[in-house]
Amino acid sequence: MADARALFARFHSRVTGGEAADEPVEPLSEEMDRLEPLTGVKAYPARVKCATLSWHALEAALKGGARTTVKTE
């Protein structure tokens, strides 16, 4: 779960143009490479929520299970 959270934090910072998260550890660097094409969505702010919705759903599930409402803000 820590790996998923770290990958989400890194991806989210890339698509929002926010402060860069720490470089992913070796096992996650390959996963981040696969996500790199999606980081171009930062040029379209209205689409960032679309690109990160599944990540927010995963994060909500990890935090609170099925009863959690997913928020992208």
C-alpha angles and dihedrals in degrees: 000000000000089000092052091050092048092049091048092050092051094046093045092052090050096051096042095045089236128144110310115255119225116287110272118255116256098271090053098045091079090051091050090051089057091052094048096095089058093058089078087079088084086082087065108051093185089061098050091086090053092050094049101039095097090048091052090049090052091048091049091049091051091049103042115000126229097334096065122105113227115235123184097196 
